[in-house]
């Protein structure tokens, strides 16, 4: 599996607090079947002022340590990018990295207040060639009042990434409701761990994958933890599953009532959904 969202780099944000923590997280990820992981520390101006060079340097150091200890986890460049009006200019530069240098990036809206002009900024980013991957929309508290914003972002071409813990119920009933609604409507493109540690926020994908496989089928679940992440890291075209999803919007209600190259090649021989 490929994990596109993690806070495994030490000393960068509210994730790993030491190199030992990072090593423990890497071991746990490998034991779960994760072989590639994007290192995506927060980029929040004034709070976590991480830039591309700093993140890349931290990845090289951690990757060297993992190699030395025989831990088979490959790391890729990325960031958990907080909303900012200058992103169309700063993204993909020495200031803010995209995922593995591609057109794709993790886009984190504020959690508790709907950001003003979010759709306008997303449209600007799409227009200049970047593809926002909206991180954990199911965990944004404003989704309760503004679910239509998530729908519109998805339908304009933004990809949707949910957290593995949301699928398993680790974030409570409300988050799980919106997780299942997004899944049932066909809006979820990626499942990622958003790992911060080995206990409350571990780098585990298999449990969520299996739950989604039971709900939507093994091909859809595998697509979310391998196929689409591999295509994203290779900068191949990934179309949001939510485009044209309006016909499926009643599905949730009825349910409630009732090496990267080789990984990508293997996936491309099978389902492309």
Number of C-alpha atoms within 10 A of each C-alpha: 25 29 28 30 28 27 30 35 27 21 15 21 20 15 21 24 17 14 16 11 18 24 21 16 26 26 19 17 28 19 14 15 14 23 20 24 27 24 27 28 30 24 24 16 12 7 9 14 15 21 17 20 14 13 20 16 12 17 22 14 12 20 20 11 15 19 12 9 10 10 17 18 20 19 22 20 24 30 28 26 27 17 18 17 12 10 18 17 12 13 18 21 13 11 16 22 29 25 24 20 16 18 22 25 28 26 24 22 19 13 14 11 11 16 13 8 10 16 15 12 17 22 19 15 19 17 11 11 12 21 26 24 25 24 26 25 24 27 21 20 16 17 19 13 9 12 14 11 15 18 17 14 22 23 18 15 20 28 27 26 25 28 24 29 25 24 26 18 15 14 14 13 11 14 23 19 17 22 24 22 21 23 20 21 19 23 26 24 28 29 32 28 28 29 27 25 21 19 9 10 18 22 31 24 26 18 14 22 25 17 16 24 15 11 15 14 13 15 15 20 24 21 23 25 25 23 28 24 27 26 21 21 24 17 15 14 12 18 14 21 20 25 18 12 15 12 9 13 15 12 17 19 13 10 12 10 7 6 10 18 12 10 17 19 13 12 18 13 8 11 12 13 14
